[in-house]
Amino acid sequence: MQTFVVVLTNLPDRDTALAVGRTLVERRLAACVNVLRGCTSIYRWRGAIESADEVPVLIKTRAGLYPQVEQAIRSLHPYAVPEIIALPMQAGLPEYLAWIEAETTDGEAHVAGGD
């Protein structure tokens, strides 16, 4: 049985988030990438409390592709230590999960769908 994950990351601006999302979908590393509205992140970095305006991104993919997704994000992300977190999908609409699988497999997609 195929397993799926939602990968979370934050990017510094919408243009960068859109570029990362498009690249992941073009490479079939993700079936869908949601670029959300901006947020403010508060965190500790190098001993100081910082804050930054960021754009959250939700990436839907197969668990087996996580290493490639992580590497792609790292190569495209401007941060030294980007947030990259994968959360397992416990359940999902079977047709939607089939669509994720089809869209992240080489060749033609066999299931119509989308977000």
C-alpha positions, 0 to 999 in steps of 0.5 A: 500500500502506497503511503503519502505525506504532506511536506511543509516549508516556509519561504521568504516571499510569494515569488520564491514559493511559487517557483519552488512549487512549480519546480516540484510539480514539473519534476513530478516530485509533488502532485499539488503544492499549495502556496498559502497567504503570508504569515509571521514566524517567530523563532530563536536563531543563533541565540536571538529571538527573530521574526520574519514574514514568510509564505507557508507551502503545503506539498502533497507527495508520496512518502517514498519521494520525500528524500528527493523533495527535501533535496529539491527544496534545499537546493532552491531555498534561500535559507541556510536551514530551511524548515522542511517537515513531512507529516504522514497522511493518516487517511484520504479520499481514495480517488485523491490519493490515487491522483497523487500517486499518478501525478508523481509517477513518470508517464501520463497521469491516469486519474483526473483531479486536482486541488 
